[in-house]
Amino acid sequence: MVSRELPNPSPPRPVPGRPAQFSTRIAFFVAGFGVSAWAPLVPFAKARAGLDDGALGLLLLCIGVGSILAMPVAGGLASRFGCRRVIGCAALAMCAMLPLLAVVAVLPLLAIALFLFGVALGCLDCTVNIQAVIVERASGKTMMSGFHGLYSLGGIVGAAGMTGLLSAGVPPPGAALCVSALAAIATVRAAAQALDYGSARSGPAFAMPRGIVLFIGVLCFIVFLTEGAMLDWSAVFLSSVRQVPSAYAGLGYVAFAATMTAGRLTGDAVVSRFGKHAVVAGGALLAAAGLALATTVPGWPATLAGYALVGAGCANIVPVMYSLCGRQTTMPENIAVPAISTLGYAGILAGPALIGFLAHGTSLSFALFGVAALLLGVAASARLLRI
């Protein structure tokens, strides 16, 4: 009788602990830091390339296109090579592109650089969320809001840091190099403790979202659409409808971003206290009420208060969606996370354009009311998220 040796089973994957949690927080901070550091460089890039507003708008789409194309690929890469390698490579690529974006003046090269910058951002965003899903599930605790809060905090620090350097007279290339160096150091620190694997469940590299994953993705699309509306239309509404001077119109987004960041940094305790479904329903209702307040009550103070309510309401909805993504069994997270990330990012890109189209045919106030109606749909759908 011929004996057969069974193949050695693959070694068990280590359960993520505190080092992996710390790594996830740094990675989220770096992601927010990097994407926001680009914003203060936009006027300089526009001047170097001699672009008008329309051409600049089309050019900036390169970031979104690169991100959306990279997100489905990121899940497969994380599953094959591990989160550590993908996070490290994507974040370092983002750091390498920032100084290049501060010097390129030729339009085709600038478009390519922005596309590659978007690819790096898309890979990084998806992979840190895959790692966050694995880490949170292993901990048995609510942690996702805190992770996303570090992304928001990184966004504030990145934009403020780059703006501060430019205001101090540092040339854009020098400022970009300083910011990139700091981000690269943090990346090395984060990657050292990142997971050396991706999804714990097997699955194809690509698949269309289905079932509960598709449903979560649609809800993320609506919430991200709301965030895009605040980013692109809050200042326009304040200046054109509330007659606020253009120099102060940006306070609308500041009010939104401040309450969103605060809500996420404290969100884990809120989710633990009230539960995921109550946070989704209550947050969507609060955001819808904020939009209604901003658009119906005259006077800019009421509008700012409304924007602050929108930020507080939206703060923890998307983190809860990612947590639910880690609990569903329809699709492995290396496919599910890129799917909902892609749908969400599509909301940020397409939402402002849809609002502008609707506002052109009616009014900006009516268009924002439409966003509030979609948020009411999110609130009503919370009871269906029983995973």
KEKE-3310 file (N, C-alpha, C; in steps of 0.2 Angstrom, whole numbers, plus 5000, padded with zeros to 4 digits):
npx = (5004:5003:5008:5002:5007:5000:4997:5006:4996:4992:5000:4992:4984:4990:4981:4975:4981:4984:4996:4992:4980:4985:4993:4983:4976:4986:4988:4975:4976:4987:4981:4971:4978:4987:4978:4972:4982:4985:4975:4978:4988:4982:4978:4991:4995:4985:4989:5002:5000:4992:4977:4959:4944:4935:4943:4952:4942:4939:4952:4954:4946:4954:4959:4948:4945:4956:4956:4944:4945:4956:4951:4943:4954:4963:4957:4960:4974:4977:4972:4980:4994:4994:4989:4999:5009:5002:4997:5009:5016:5006:5004:5017:5019:5009:5015:5026:5021:5016:5026:5029:5017:5018:5027:5025:5021:5016:5002:4997:5006:5003:4990:4992:5000:4991:4981:4989:4991:4978:4976:4985:4979:4966:4969:4975:4965:4955:4962:4966:4954:4950:4959:4955:4942:4945:4953:4944:4934:4941:4944:4933:4927:4919:4926:4927:4923:4932:4943:4940:4938:4952:4956:4948:4954:4967:4965:4962:4974:4983:4979:4980:4993:5000:4995:5000:5014:5015:5010:5020:5029:5036:5041:5030:5036:5045:5037:5029:5038:5042:5030:5027:5038:5036:5024:5029:5037:5028:5021:5030:5031:5017:5016:5025:5018:5007:4994:5000:4993:4977:4961:4952:4944:4941:4940:4934:4945:4938:4922:4904:4895:4883:4867:4866:4878:4878:4867:4872:4882:4874:4868:4879:4883:4873:4876:4889:4887:4880:4891:4899:4890:4891:4904:4906:4895:4891:4898:4894:4880:4880:4886:4878:4865:4863:4870:4883:4899:4911:4924:4921:4913:4918:4916:4905:4908:4918:4911:4903:4914:4920:4911:4909:4921:4923:4912:4916:4927:4922:4913:4914:4910:4897:4891:4893:4884:4871:4869:4871:4861:4852:4861:4863:4850:4846:4857:4855:4842:4846:4855:4847:4838:4846:4850:4837:4835:4846:4842:4829:4827:4830:4845:4862:4868:4859:4860:4874:4873:4864:4873:4882:4874:4872:4885:4887:4877:4880:4892:4895:4889:4894:4906:4899:4893:4904:4908:4897:4899:4910:4904:4894:4891:4890:4899:4917:4928:4938:4932:4920:4923:4930:4920:4909:4916:4919:4907:4903:4913:4909:4898:4903:4909:4899:4888:4889:4888:4875:4867:4870:4864:4851:4848:4850:4839:4829:4830:4844:4841:4830:4836:4845:4836:4832:4842:4841:4829:4834:4842:4832:4827:4838:4837:4825:4829:4837:4832:4833:4845:4850:4862)
npy = (4994:5010:5025:5041:5058:5071:5087:5101:5111:5128:5141:5147:5163:5177:5184:5201:5213:5226:5233:5232:5239:5252:5254:5254:5266:5276:5274:5278:5291:5296:5294:5304:5315:5316:5317:5329:5338:5341:5350:5364:5366:5367:5380:5385:5375:5377:5390:5388:5380:5388:5387:5389:5390:5380:5371:5367:5360:5349:5343:5340:5329:5319:5313:5308:5298:5290:5285:5278:5268:5261:5256:5243:5235:5236:5228:5215:5215:5217:5205:5196:5200:5205:5217:5225:5227:5233:5245:5251:5253:5260:5272:5277:5280:5290:5300:5302:5308:5320:5331:5331:5335:5348:5354:5351:5358:5356:5352:5338:5330:5334:5330:5316:5314:5318:5308:5296:5300:5299:5285:5280:5285:5279:5265:5265:5270:5260:5249:5252:5252:5239:5233:5239:5233:5220:5221:5227:5218:5207:5212:5213:5224:5241:5251:5258:5271:5279:5276:5281:5294:5298:5299:5310:5320:5320:5325:5339:5343:5341:5350:5362:5362:5362:5374:5383:5382:5387:5400:5405:5408:5398:5390:5381:5368:5365:5365:5355:5344:5344:5341:5328:5321:5320:5313:5301:5296:5293:5283:5273:5269:5265:5254:5245:5238:5234:5222:5207:5200:5199:5198:5186:5177:5167:5171:5178:5189:5199:5205:5208:5219:5212:5208:5211:5219:5227:5234:5241:5248:5257:5265:5271:5278:5288:5295:5299:5307:5317:5323:5327:5337:5346:5350:5355:5364:5371:5383:5390:5392:5399:5411:5415:5414:5417:5429:5430:5437:5432:5429:5423:5413:5400:5396:5388:5375:5372:5372:5361:5351:5351:5347:5334:5328:5329:5321:5309:5306:5304:5294:5280:5277:5282:5273:5261:5264:5266:5258:5251:5252:5262:5273:5275:5278:5289:5297:5300:5306:5317:5324:5326:5335:5346:5350:5355:5365:5373:5378:5383:5392:5409:5419:5419:5413:5403:5394:5390:5383:5373:5367:5362:5352:5343:5338:5332:5323:5315:5309:5296:5287:5281:5275:5265:5258:5252:5244:5235:5229:5221:5211:5205:5190:5188:5192:5191:5202:5208:5210:5216:5228:5236:5238:5245:5256:5261:5264:5274:5284:5287:5294:5305:5311:5311:5317:5331:5336:5332:5339:5352:5351:5349:5361:5370:5369:5371:5377:5380:5378:5370:5359:5355:5351:5339:5331:5330:5323:5310:5307:5304:5293:5284:5284:5278:5265:5259:5250:5238:5234:5222:5213)
npz = (5000:4995:5003:5005:5006:5014:5009:5017:5028:5025:5035:5050:5050:5058:5072:5071:5081:5094:5088:5074:5074:5077:5066:5056:5060:5057:5044:5039:5042:5035:5022:5021:5024:5013:5001:5004:5004:4992:4987:4991:4981:4969:4963:4959:4950:4940:4936:4931:4920:4913:4912:4910:4920:4915:4909:4919:4927:4920:4919:4933:4934:4931:4942:4949:4939:4939:4952:4953:4943:4949:4961:4961:4957:4968:4978:4973:4973:4986:4991:4986:4988:5000:5013:5018:5009:4998:5004:5008:4995:4988:4996:4996:4983:4981:4989:4981:4970:4973:4974:4961:4955:4959:4950:4937:4921:4908:4900:4895:4902:4915:4916:4916:4927:4937:4935:4939:4952:4957:4955:4964:4976:4975:4977:4989:4998:4996:5001:5014:5020:5019:5027:5039:5041:5043:5055:5064:5065:5070:5083:5089:5093:5092:5080:5068:5065:5072:5065:5052:5057:5059:5046:5042:5051:5046:5034:5037:5044:5033:5023:5030:5034:5021:5016:5026:5024:5011:5013:5021:5012:5006:4991:4980:4975:4986:4997:4994:4994:5008:5014:5008:5012:5026:5026:5020:5030:5040:5033:5031:5045:5047:5038:5043:5053:5047:5040:5033:5024:5015:5012:5022:5017:5003:4985:4969:4959:4954:4954:4951:4962:4973:4980:4998:4998:4986:4990:5001:4995:4987:4996:5002:4990:4991:5003:5001:4989:4996:5003:4993:4988:4998:4997:4985:4983:4994:4997:4985:4987:4999:4994:4983:4986:4999:5000:5005:5007:4995:5000:5012:5010:5011:5024:5025:5021:5030:5042:5040:5039:5051:5061:5056:5057:5071:5075:5070:5077:5089:5087:5088:5102:5101:5092:5099:5110:5105:5094:5077:5067:5072:5072:5059:5054:5062:5060:5046:5046:5054:5045:5034:5040:5043:5030:5026:5035:5031:5019:5019:5030:5032:5031:5034:5047:5050:5039:5040:5053:5048:5039:5048:5055:5045:5043:5056:5055:5044:5048:5054:5046:5034:5040:5048:5037:5031:5042:5043:5031:5033:5041:5033:5023:5010:5000:4999:5008:5001:4989:4991:4999:4989:4980:4987:4989:4977:4972:4981:4979:4966:4969:4974:4963:4953:4959:4962:4949:4945:4954:4950:4937:4940:4947:4938:4930:4939:4954:4965:4979:4978:4972:4982:4991:4985:4988:5002:5002:4997:5008:5017:5012:5015:5029:5030:5025:5034:5043:5035:5036:5042:5047)
capx = (5000:5007:5006:5002:5008:4995:5001:5006:4991:4995:5000:4987:4986:4990:4975:4977:4981:4985:5000:4988:4976:4989:4995:4977:4975:4991:4987:4970:4978:4991:4977:4968:4984:4989:4973:4970:4988:4985:4970:4981:4992:4978:4979:4997:4995:4981:4992:5007:4997:4988:4971:4953:4940:4932:4949:4954:4938:4940:4958:4953:4942:4959:4960:4943:4945:4961:4954:4938:4948:4961:4948:4942:4960:4966:4955:4963:4981:4977:4971:4986:5000:4993:4988:5005:5013:4998:4997:5015:5017:5001:5005:5023:5017:5005:5020:5031:5017:5014:5031:5029:5011:5020:5031:5023:5017:5014:4995:4997:5010:4999:4985:4995:5002:4985:4978:4993:4989:4971:4977:4988:4973:4961:4972:4976:4958:4952:4966:4966:4947:4950:4962:4951:4937:4948:4955:4939:4931:4945:4944:4926:4924:4917:4932:4928:4922:4938:4948:4938:4940:4959:4956:4946:4959:4973:4963:4963:4981:4987:4977:4982:5001:5002:4993:5004:5020:5014:5009:5026:5034:5040:5039:5026:5039:5048:5032:5026:5043:5041:5024:5028:5043:5032:5019:5032:5039:5022:5019:5034:5029:5011:5017:5028:5013:5001:4993:5004:4988:4971:4954:4953:4940:4943:4935:4938:4948:4933:4915:4899:4892:4876:4864:4867:4884:4875:4862:4876:4885:4869:4867:4886:4883:4869:4880:4895:4884:4879:4897:4901:4886:4894:4911:4906:4889:4890:4900:4890:4874:4881:4887:4873:4858:4863:4873:4889:4905:4915:4930:4919:4908:4921:4915:4900:4912:4922:4906:4902:4920:4922:4906:4910:4928:4922:4907:4919:4932:4918:4908:4914:4906:4890:4889:4892:4879:4865:4869:4873:4855:4850:4865:4862:4843:4846:4861:4852:4837:4849:4858:4841:4835:4851:4849:4831:4837:4850:4839:4823:4827:4834:4850:4868:4869:4855:4863:4880:4870:4862:4878:4885:4870:4873:4891:4886:4873:4883:4899:4896:4885:4899:4910:4895:4892:4910:4908:4892:4902:4914:4899:4891:4894:4888:4905:4923:4929:4942:4928:4915:4925:4931:4913:4906:4921:4919:4900:4903:4917:4905:4893:4906:4910:4893:4883:4889:4886:4868:4864:4870:4859:4844:4848:4849:4832:4824:4834:4849:4837:4826:4841:4847:4830:4832:4847:4838:4824:4838:4844:4826:4827:4843:4835:4820:4832:4841:4829:4834:4852:4850:4867)
capy = (5000:5016:5030:5048:5063:5076:5094:5105:5116:5135:5143:5151:5170:5180:5188:5207:5216:5233:5236:5232:5244:5258:5255:5256:5273:5280:5274:5282:5298:5297:5295:5310:5320:5316:5320:5336:5342:5343:5356:5371:5367:5368:5387:5385:5371:5381:5396:5386:5377:5393:5384:5392:5386:5374:5366:5364:5355:5343:5340:5337:5323:5313:5310:5303:5292:5285:5282:5273:5262:5257:5253:5236:5231:5236:5222:5209:5216:5216:5198:5192:5202:5207:5224:5229:5229:5238:5251:5254:5255:5266:5278:5280:5282:5296:5304:5304:5311:5327:5336:5331:5340:5355:5357:5350:5363:5354:5349:5331:5327:5336:5325:5309:5314:5318:5301:5292:5302:5296:5278:5279:5287:5274:5259:5267:5271:5253:5244:5253:5250:5231:5231:5241:5228:5214:5223:5228:5211:5203:5215:5212:5231:5246:5255:5260:5278:5281:5275:5287:5301:5300:5302:5317:5324:5320:5330:5345:5344:5341:5356:5367:5362:5364:5381:5387:5382:5392:5407:5407:5410:5392:5388:5375:5362:5364:5364:5348:5340:5344:5337:5321:5318:5318:5307:5295:5293:5290:5277:5267:5267:5262:5248:5240:5234:5232:5215:5204:5197:5203:5195:5180:5173:5167:5174:5180:5195:5204:5203:5213:5219:5209:5207:5216:5223:5232:5239:5245:5253:5262:5270:5275:5283:5294:5299:5302:5312:5323:5326:5331:5343:5351:5352:5359:5369:5375:5390:5394:5393:5405:5418:5417:5414:5421:5435:5431:5438:5426:5427:5420:5408:5393:5394:5383:5368:5372:5370:5354:5346:5351:5342:5327:5326:5328:5316:5302:5304:5301:5290:5273:5277:5283:5267:5256:5265:5266:5253:5253:5254:5268:5278:5276:5281:5295:5302:5302:5311:5324:5327:5329:5341:5351:5353:5358:5371:5378:5380:5386:5397:5414:5421:5414:5409:5397:5390:5387:5378:5368:5363:5358:5347:5339:5335:5328:5317:5310:5307:5289:5282:5277:5270:5259:5254:5247:5238:5230:5225:5216:5206:5201:5184:5187:5192:5193:5210:5211:5212:5220:5235:5240:5239:5250:5262:5264:5267:5280:5289:5289:5299:5312:5314:5313:5321:5339:5338:5331:5344:5358:5350:5350:5368:5374:5368:5373:5381:5377:5376:5364:5353:5352:5347:5333:5327:5329:5317:5304:5305:5301:5286:5281:5283:5272:5259:5257:5244:5233:5232:5217:5208)
capz = (5000:4995:5007:5002:5011:5013:5008:5023:5027:5026:5042:5052:5050:5065:5073:5072:5088:5094:5082:5068:5075:5077:5059:5052:5061:5054:5037:5037:5043:5029:5016:5022:5023:5006:4996:5005:5003:4985:4986:4990:4975:4963:4960:4956:4944:4935:4933:4927:4914:4909:4911:4913:4925:4912:4907:4926:4930:4916:4921:4939:4933:4930:4949:4950:4935:4941:4958:4952:4940:4953:4967:4960:4957:4974:4982:4971:4975:4993:4993:4983:4991:5007:5014:5020:5002:4994:5008:5007:4989:4986:5000:4994:4976:4982:4991:4975:4965:4976:4972:4953:4954:4961:4946:4930:4918:4902:4901:4895:4908:4922:4916:4917:4934:4941:4934:4943:4959:4958:4955:4971:4981:4975:4980:4997:5001:4997:5005:5022:5023:5019:5033:5044:5041:5046:5061:5068:5066:5075:5089:5093:5096:5087:5079:5061:5065:5074:5059:5047:5060:5058:5039:5042:5054:5042:5029:5040:5045:5027:5020:5034:5034:5015:5016:5031:5021:5005:5016:5024:5006:5003:4985:4980:4975:4992:5002:4992:4996:5015:5016:5006:5017:5032:5024:5018:5036:5043:5029:5033:5051:5046:5034:5047:5057:5043:5039:5027:5020:5013:5014:5025:5013:4996:4981:4963:4960:4952:4954:4952:4968:4973:4987:5003:4996:4982:4994:5005:4990:4985:5002:5002:4985:4993:5008:4997:4985:5000:5005:4987:4988:5003:4995:4979:4982:5000:4996:4980:4990:5003:4991:4978:4989:5006:4999:5009:5003:4992:5004:5018:5008:5012:5030:5025:5021:5037:5047:5039:5040:5058:5064:5053:5060:5078:5075:5068:5082:5095:5084:5091:5108:5099:5089:5104:5114:5102:5089:5070:5063:5075:5070:5051:5053:5066:5056:5039:5047:5056:5039:5030:5043:5042:5023:5026:5039:5027:5012:5020:5035:5029:5035:5034:5053:5050:5034:5043:5057:5044:5036:5054:5056:5039:5045:5061:5053:5039:5051:5056:5042:5030:5044:5049:5031:5031:5047:5040:5025:5036:5044:5028:5020:5002:4996:5003:5009:4996:4983:4994:5000:4983:4977:4990:4989:4970:4971:4985:4975:4960:4971:4975:4957:4949:4963:4961:4942:4945:4958:4945:4931:4943:4949:4932:4928:4945:4959:4970:4985:4976:4971:4989:4994:4982:4992:5008:5001:4996:5014:5021:5010:5018:5035:5030:5023:5040:5046:5031:5036:5048:5046)
cpx = (5004:5004:5007:5003:5004:4999:5000:5000:4995:4995:4995:4989:4985:4984:4978:4976:4982:4990:4996:4983:4979:4991:4989:4976:4980:4990:4981:4972:4982:4987:4974:4973:4986:4984:4972:4976:4988:4980:4974:4986:4988:4978:4985:4998:4991:4985:4998:5005:4993:4981:4965:4949:4938:4938:4951:4949:4938:4947:4958:4950:4947:4960:4955:4943:4950:4959:4949:4941:4953:4957:4946:4949:4963:4964:4959:4971:4982:4977:4977:4993:5000:4992:4994:5009:5009:4998:5003:5017:5012:5003:5012:5023:5014:5010:5025:5027:5016:5019:5031:5023:5013:5024:5029:5019:5014:5007:4995:5000:5006:4993:4987:4997:4996:4981:4982:4992:4983:4972:4980:4982:4968:4963:4973:4970:4955:4956:4966:4959:4946:4953:4958:4945:4939:4950:4950:4935:4935:4945:4938:4923:4923:4923:4932:4927:4928:4943:4946:4939:4947:4960:4954:4951:4965:4971:4964:4970:4985:4985:4980:4990:5003:5001:4998:5011:5020:5014:5015:5031:5038:5037:5035:5030:5042:5043:5029:5031:5043:5035:5024:5033:5040:5027:5023:5035:5034:5020:5023:5033:5022:5012:5020:5024:5007:5000:4997:4999:4982:4965:4956:4948:4942:4938:4938:4941:4943:4927:4910:4896:4885:4873:4865:4873:4882:4871:4866:4879:4880:4868:4873:4886:4879:4873:4886:4893:4883:4885:4900:4897:4889:4900:4910:4900:4888:4892:4896:4883:4874:4882:4882:4866:4858:4867:4879:4894:4909:4921:4928:4914:4911:4919:4909:4903:4915:4917:4904:4908:4921:4918:4907:4916:4926:4917:4911:4924:4929:4913:4908:4910:4899:4887:4888:4886:4872:4864:4869:4867:4852:4854:4864:4855:4844:4851:4858:4847:4840:4852:4852:4838:4840:4851:4842:4832:4841:4847:4833:4823:4832:4839:4856:4869:4865:4858:4870:4878:4868:4867:4882:4881:4871:4880:4891:4882:4876:4890:4900:4892:4890:4903:4905:4894:4898:4910:4903:4895:4907:4910:4895:4895:4893:4894:4911:4925:4934:4939:4923:4917:4927:4924:4910:4910:4920:4912:4900:4907:4913:4900:4896:4907:4904:4888:4883:4886:4878:4864:4864:4865:4852:4843:4847:4842:4827:4828:4839:4846:4833:4831:4844:4842:4830:4837:4844:4833:4828:4840:4838:4826:4832:4841:4830:4823:4836:4839:4831:4841:4853:4855:4869)
cpy = (5006:5022:5037:5053:5069:5083:5098:5110:5123:5137:5147:5159:5173:5185:5196:5210:5223:5236:5236:5238:5251:5259:5257:5264:5278:5280:5278:5290:5300:5298:5301:5316:5321:5319:5327:5341:5345:5349:5363:5372:5368:5375:5388:5381:5374:5387:5394:5383:5382:5390:5389:5387:5379:5369:5363:5359:5349:5339:5337:5330:5317:5310:5305:5297:5287:5282:5276:5267:5258:5254:5246:5232:5231:5230:5216:5209:5214:5208:5194:5193:5204:5215:5228:5231:5234:5245:5255:5257:5261:5272:5281:5283:5289:5301:5307:5308:5319:5332:5336:5336:5347:5358:5356:5356:5361:5350:5342:5328:5328:5331:5318:5309:5314:5311:5296:5293:5299:5288:5276:5280:5281:5267:5260:5267:5264:5249:5245:5252:5242:5230:5233:5236:5222:5215:5224:5222:5207:5206:5214:5219:5235:5251:5259:5268:5281:5281:5281:5294:5303:5302:5309:5322:5325:5325:5337:5347:5345:5348:5362:5368:5364:5372:5385:5387:5387:5399:5409:5409:5404:5390:5382:5368:5360:5362:5357:5343:5339:5339:5330:5318:5316:5312:5301:5292:5290:5284:5271:5265:5263:5255:5243:5236:5232:5225:5213:5200:5201:5200:5188:5174:5173:5169:5176:5187:5201:5201:5209:5213:5216:5209:5213:5221:5228:5237:5244:5251:5258:5267:5274:5280:5289:5298:5302:5308:5319:5326:5330:5337:5348:5354:5357:5365:5373:5382:5394:5396:5399:5412:5420:5418:5418:5427:5436:5432:5432:5424:5423:5414:5401:5391:5388:5376:5367:5369:5363:5349:5346:5347:5335:5324:5324:5322:5309:5301:5302:5296:5283:5272:5278:5277:5262:5257:5264:5261:5256:5256:5261:5274:5280:5280:5288:5300:5304:5307:5318:5327:5330:5335:5347:5354:5357:5365:5376:5381:5384:5392:5403:5416:5416:5410:5402:5392:5387:5382:5372:5363:5359:5352:5341:5335:5330:5322:5312:5307:5300:5284:5278:5272:5264:5255:5249:5242:5233:5226:5220:5210:5202:5195:5183:5187:5194:5200:5212:5213:5217:5227:5239:5242:5245:5257:5265:5267:5274:5285:5291:5294:5305:5315:5316:5317:5328:5341:5337:5336:5351:5357:5352:5358:5372:5374:5371:5379:5377:5374:5370:5358:5350:5349:5340:5328:5325:5323:5310:5302:5302:5294:5282:5279:5278:5265:5256:5250:5238:5230:5227:5212:5205)
cpz = (5000:4999:5004:5007:5009:5013:5015:5022:5028:5033:5044:5052:5057:5066:5074:5079:5088:5089:5076:5068:5074:5070:5055:5054:5057:5046:5034:5037:5037:5022:5016:5021:5016:5001:4998:5004:4996:4983:4986:4984:4969:4959:4956:4950:4939:4932:4929:4920:4910:4908:4914:4917:4922:4911:4914:4928:4926:4918:4928:4939:4933:4937:4950:4946:4937:4947:4957:4948:4944:4959:4966:4960:4963:4978:4980:4973:4982:4995:4991:4987:4998:5008:5015:5014:4999:4998:5007:5000:4986:4989:4997:4987:4976:4984:4985:4970:4967:4973:4964:4951:4955:4955:4938:4927:4911:4903:4901:4901:4915:4922:4918:4925:4939:4941:4939:4951:4961:4959:4962:4977:4981:4978:4987:5000:5002:5002:5013:5024:5023:5026:5039:5046:5045:5053:5066:5070:5071:5082:5093:5095:5090:5086:5072:5061:5067:5068:5054:5050:5059:5050:5038:5045:5050:5036:5031:5041:5038:5023:5024:5034:5027:5014:5020:5027:5015:5008:5019:5018:5004:4996:4984:4979:4982:4997:5000:4995:5004:5017:5014:5010:5023:5031:5023:5025:5040:5039:5031:5040:5051:5043:5038:5051:5053:5042:5033:5023:5019:5016:5017:5021:5006:4991:4974:4964:4958:4952:4954:4959:4968:4980:4991:5001:4991:4985:4998:5001:4988:4990:5003:4996:4987:4998:5005:4993:4990:5002:4999:4986:4992:5000:4989:4978:4988:4999:4991:4983:4995:5000:4986:4981:4995:5006:5003:5005:5001:4997:5010:5017:5010:5019:5031:5025:5028:5042:5046:5041:5047:5062:5062:5057:5068:5079:5074:5074:5088:5093:5087:5097:5106:5096:5094:5108:5111:5096:5082:5067:5066:5073:5063:5051:5056:5062:5050:5041:5050:5050:5035:5033:5043:5035:5023:5029:5034:5021:5014:5025:5032:5034:5035:5041:5053:5045:5037:5049:5054:5042:5042:5055:5051:5041:5050:5059:5049:5042:5051:5051:5038:5034:5046:5043:5030:5036:5045:5035:5028:5040:5039:5025:5013:4998:5001:5003:5004:4989:4986:4995:4994:4980:4980:4989:4982:4969:4975:4981:4969:4962:4972:4968:4953:4953:4962:4954:4942:4948:4953:4940:4934:4945:4943:4929:4933:4949:4963:4976:4983:4975:4978:4993:4992:4986:4999:5007:5000:5003:5018:5018:5013:5025:5035:5029:5029:5043:5042:5032:5042:5046:5052)
residu = (MET:VAL:SER:ARG:GLU:LEU:PRO:ASN:PRO:SER:PRO:PRO:ARG:PRO:VAL:PRO:GLY:ARG:PRO:ALA:GLN:PHE:SER:THR:ARG:ILE:ALA:PHE:PHE:VAL:ALA:GLY:PHE:GLY:VAL:SER:ALA:TRP:ALA:PRO:LEU:VAL:PRO:PHE:ALA:LYS:ALA:ARG:ALA:GLY:LEU:ASP:ASP:GLY:ALA:LEU:GLY:LEU:LEU:LEU:LEU:CYS:ILE:GLY:VAL:GLY:SER:ILE:LEU:ALA:MET:PRO:VAL:ALA:GLY:GLY:LEU:ALA:SER:ARG:PHE:GLY:CYS:ARG:ARG:VAL:ILE:GLY:CYS:ALA:ALA:LEU:ALA:MET:CYS:ALA:MET:LEU:PRO:LEU:LEU:ALA:VAL:VAL:ALA:VAL:LEU:PRO:LEU:LEU:ALA:ILE:ALA:LEU:PHE:LEU:PHE:GLY:VAL:ALA:LEU:GLY:CYS:LEU:ASP:CYS:THR:VAL:ASN:ILE:GLN:ALA:VAL:ILE:VAL:GLU:ARG:ALA:SER:GLY:LYS:THR:MET:MET:SER:GLY:PHE:HIS:GLY:LEU:TYR:SER:LEU:GLY:GLY:ILE:VAL:GLY:ALA:ALA:GLY:MET:THR:GLY:LEU:LEU:SER:ALA:GLY:VAL:PRO:PRO:PRO:GLY:ALA:ALA:LEU:CYS:VAL:SER:ALA:LEU:ALA:ALA:ILE:ALA:THR:VAL:ARG:ALA:ALA:ALA:GLN:ALA:LEU:ASP:TYR:GLY:SER:ALA:ARG:SER:GLY:PRO:ALA:PHE:ALA:MET:PRO:ARG:GLY:ILE:VAL:LEU:PHE:ILE:GLY:VAL:LEU:CYS:PHE:ILE:VAL:PHE:LEU:THR:GLU:GLY:ALA:MET:LEU:ASP:TRP:SER:ALA:VAL:PHE:LEU:SER:SER:VAL:ARG:GLN:VAL:PRO:SER:ALA:TYR:ALA:GLY:LEU:GLY:TYR:VAL:ALA:PHE:ALA:ALA:THR:MET:THR:ALA:GLY:ARG:LEU:THR:GLY:ASP:ALA:VAL:VAL:SER:ARG:PHE:GLY:LYS:HIS:ALA:VAL:VAL:ALA:GLY:GLY:ALA:LEU:LEU:ALA:ALA:ALA:GLY:LEU:ALA:LEU:ALA:THR:THR:VAL:PRO:GLY:TRP:PRO:ALA:THR:LEU:ALA:GLY:TYR:ALA:LEU:VAL:GLY:ALA:GLY:CYS:ALA:ASN:ILE:VAL:PRO:VAL:MET:TYR:SER:LEU:CYS:GLY:ARG:GLN:THR:THR:MET:PRO:GLU:ASN:ILE:ALA:VAL:PRO:ALA:ILE:SER:THR:LEU:GLY:TYR:ALA:GLY:ILE:LEU:ALA:GLY:PRO:ALA:LEU:ILE:GLY:PHE:LEU:ALA:HIS:GLY:THR:SER:LEU:SER:PHE:ALA:LEU:PHE:GLY:VAL:ALA:ALA:LEU:LEU:LEU:GLY:VAL:ALA:ALA:SER:ALA:ARG:LEU:LEU:ARG:ILE)
# end
